[in-house]
Amino acid sequence: MISNKKLFSKEIGKALAKLIIAGVLIGFLKQYDLIVAILLGLKIIHNIYVEIIKPEQKNWLLLIGMLLTCFGGIVGETWGVTNGYWEYHEVTRKLPLWLPFAWMLAFHYLYKLERNLIPLLTNQTQKNKIILAIILALILPAFGEVITIYLGVWTYYWPYQILGVPLYAFVCLVFVHMLVYTILHLVCKKYNVEDVVFN
């Protein structure tokens, strides 16, 4: 299934390192949500410049995916916090200011990782791409959540938890990710846009 296991492992290792750094940063600066928001916002500006503005071939799918994920994430966050399913700590507001940027970066993170991993698959069928997307969306965001939960950023109150992350959260993370991917797949199909992840 994987043509170059060493390169595949290297990409996963780099992705985990980035996730750990982001989780620790948010964890240690949790009470300074404006500073975290500015840092994540600057990272988004950098990503947009490098991958959308600067290149001759503009990747508008990346920006659309980030905005869709941000919208879906904030709707879910508002619903969850309002209903008492989880709670953020050490901030003066119900939702930290950095949340929209974190959701945008979550899409960018998974998209970029999948874009790097798909060429390493021996058989790059739609089915294998979907399986890869589901596995990554199931494991990596939850791993990032475990780090921030253990650093006291927030607490889930849903039952049936694995390392502080409830099973419902796993399902919700995969649902948001795959919904955005389905929308972008349909956009690519309708407008004949070539993209290694969505075609």
CORURJO-V470456 format. One record per residue. N is the residue number from 1. D_FIRST is the distance of its C-alpha to the first C-alpha in Angstrom with 2 decimals. Layout:
N,D_FIRST
N,D_FIRST
This chain:
1,0.00
2,3.84
3,6.54
4,9.37
5,9.40
6,13.17
7,13.44
8,11.12
9,13.46
10,16.40
11,15.89
12,15.69
13,18.73
14,20.66
15,20.09
16,21.38
17,24.29
18,25.29
19,25.21
20,27.39
21,29.81
22,30.21
23,30.73
24,33.27
25,35.05
26,35.50
27,36.49
28,39.17
29,40.54
30,40.40
31,44.17
32,44.12
33,42.06
34,43.68
35,42.62
36,38.99
37,39.18
38,40.55
39,37.88
40,35.01
41,36.91
42,37.22
43,33.48
44,32.94
45,35.60
46,33.92
47,30.49
48,32.25
49,34.20
50,31.33
51,28.85
52,31.28
53,34.82
54,34.41
55,31.79
56,33.06
57,30.11
58,30.69
59,27.86
60,29.92
61,26.95
62,26.54
63,30.20
64,30.14
65,27.17
66,29.00
67,32.21
68,30.77
69,29.03
70,32.31
71,34.32
72,32.20
73,32.06
74,35.81
75,36.67
76,34.68
77,36.22
78,39.70
79,39.30
80,38.01
81,40.68
82,43.46
83,42.76
84,42.54
85,38.91
86,38.37
87,40.63
88,40.46
89,42.68
90,45.06
91,45.25
92,48.33
93,46.52
94,44.30
95,41.32
96,40.80
97,41.11
98,37.68
99,35.76
100,35.33
101,34.01
102,31.58
103,30.11
104,29.91
105,28.20
106,25.72
107,24.55
108,24.55
109,22.62
110,19.73
111,19.81
112,19.80
113,16.96
114,14.74
115,16.14
116,15.07
117,11.50
118,10.59
119,11.15
120,8.64
121,5.69
122,5.02
123,6.41
124,9.01
125,10.84
126,13.45
127,12.12
128,8.82
129,11.31
130,13.71
131,11.66
132,10.93
133,14.66
134,15.93
135,14.37
136,15.74
137,18.98
138,19.43
139,19.18
140,20.29
141,23.50
142,24.58
143,24.15
144,26.40
145,28.79
146,29.13
147,30.30
148,32.84
149,34.01
150,34.79
151,36.60
152,38.77
153,37.76
154,37.66
155,37.69
156,36.20
157,38.62
158,36.26
159,35.81
160,32.79
161,31.53
162,28.80
163,30.09
164,32.35
165,29.85
166,30.63
167,28.16
168,29.76
169,28.75
170,25.03
171,25.44
172,27.54
173,25.19
174,22.27
175,24.84
176,26.25
177,22.97
178,21.65
179,25.18
180,25.36
181,21.96
182,23.24
183,26.48
184,24.92
185,22.67
186,25.95
187,27.76
188,25.29
189,25.61
190,29.39
191,30.10
192,27.45
193,26.08
194,23.04
195,20.67
196,16.98
197,16.69
198,19.03
199,18.72
